[in-house]
Amino acid sequence: MNKWTLPALFVAAMALTVPVHAADIAAGKAKAGDSCSDCHGDDGKGDKKFPGIAGMPVEKFTQAIADVQSGKSGKNKKMIKEAKQLSADDVANLAAYYASLKK
């Protein structure tokens, strides 16, 4: 056994003990009721004025929110305000919730 085997095993074991945050669809649904449903509807399907987000892939939803939060996109003042108030966990939960809905 060389001098790096034991430290490598220790690092590998520690990596396995770090908890992985799994998105919470129920929390996403609750947050959607507070933040998104006024414009996008309770079912996330939107209307003529607001786009549907039901069935949106997690990656696309997450990127869209990140773009609004950074100022890269977004013209609707309410959307900008709501997006900027979302934590990373909120975004992950909302993304999982909307991805779980049918278009």
Phi, psi and omega per residue, in radians:
M1 nan 2.239 3.130
N2 -1.510 3.060 -3.032
K3 -1.190 -0.219 -3.110
W4 -1.716 -0.172 -3.091
T5 -1.124 -0.879 -3.108
L6 -1.117 -0.819 3.089
P7 -1.079 -0.651 3.120
A8 -1.131 -0.711 3.098
L9 -1.139 -0.683 3.113
F10 -1.090 -0.813 3.128
V11 -1.092 -0.740 3.124
A12 -1.100 -0.731 3.125
A13 -1.143 -0.697 3.126
M14 -1.144 -0.655 3.134
A15 -1.087 -0.579 3.138
L16 -1.310 -0.329 -3.109
T17 -1.617 -0.179 3.125
V18 -1.259 2.178 -3.135
P19 -1.194 2.472 3.100
V20 -1.803 2.222 -3.138
H21 -1.329 2.080 3.047
A22 -1.706 2.372 3.128
A23 -1.074 2.520 -3.084
D24 -1.934 1.819 -3.095
I25 -1.076 -0.696 3.132
A26 -1.106 -0.725 3.096
A27 -1.161 -0.638 3.084
G28 -1.111 -0.713 3.111
K29 -1.117 -0.744 3.123
A30 -1.115 -0.755 3.136
K31 -1.161 -0.650 3.117
A32 -1.055 -0.691 3.107
G33 -1.104 -0.545 3.133
D34 -1.470 -0.591 -2.936
S35 -2.038 -0.500 -2.924
C36 -2.034 -0.535 -2.957
S37 -1.196 -0.412 3.101
D38 -0.981 -0.672 -3.094
C39 -1.788 -0.719 -3.043
H40 -1.620 -0.048 3.121
G41 1.487 2.760 3.122
D42 -1.095 -0.469 -3.113
D43 -1.717 0.005 3.129
G44 1.280 0.172 -3.066
K45 -1.527 -0.135 3.090
G46 1.165 -2.830 3.105
D47 -2.748 -2.814 -3.106
K48 -1.126 -0.529 -3.101
K49 -1.552 -0.616 -3.069
F50 -2.091 2.404 -3.092
P51 -1.230 2.656 3.021
G52 -1.317 2.484 3.094
I53 -2.170 -0.042 3.081
A54 -1.111 2.362 3.119
G55 1.369 0.071 3.141
M56 -1.214 2.302 3.111
P57 -1.032 2.564 -3.101
V58 -0.928 -0.822 -3.093
E59 -1.088 -0.737 -3.120
K60 -1.173 -0.754 3.116
F61 -1.083 -0.836 -3.114
T62 -1.047 -0.759 3.127
Q63 -1.161 -0.697 3.133
A64 -1.077 -0.760 3.119
I65 -1.164 -0.733 3.125
A66 -1.060 -0.691 3.124
D67 -1.139 -0.678 3.096
V68 -1.213 -0.774 -3.134
Q69 -1.062 -0.616 -3.098
S70 -1.482 -0.198 -3.098
G71 1.567 0.032 3.140
K72 -1.164 -0.567 3.106
S73 -2.534 2.963 3.092
G74 1.894 2.168 3.122
K75 -2.086 -0.370 -3.098
N76 -1.386 2.084 -3.073
K77 -1.045 -0.671 -3.141
K78 -1.161 -0.706 3.127
M79 -1.103 -0.762 3.140
I80 -1.084 -0.801 -3.140
K81 -1.076 -0.831 -3.126
E82 -1.106 -0.788 -3.097
A83 -1.089 -0.700 -3.103
K84 -1.206 -0.323 3.117
Q85 -1.538 -0.136 -3.088
L86 -1.439 2.326 3.022
S87 -1.429 2.987 3.081
A88 -1.056 -0.698 3.099
D89 -1.133 -0.722 3.099
D90 -1.009 -0.813 -3.121
V91 -1.088 -0.774 3.130
A92 -1.084 -0.747 -3.131
N93 -1.187 -0.761 3.103
L94 -1.109 -0.745 3.129
A95 -1.045 -0.763 3.119
A96 -1.140 -0.727 3.136
Y97 -1.098 -0.909 -3.096
Y98 -1.176 -0.576 3.075
A99 -1.134 -0.478 -3.111
S100 -1.377 -0.221 -3.106
L101 -1.548 2.664 3.068
K102 -1.424 2.513 3.104
K103 -1.119 nan nan
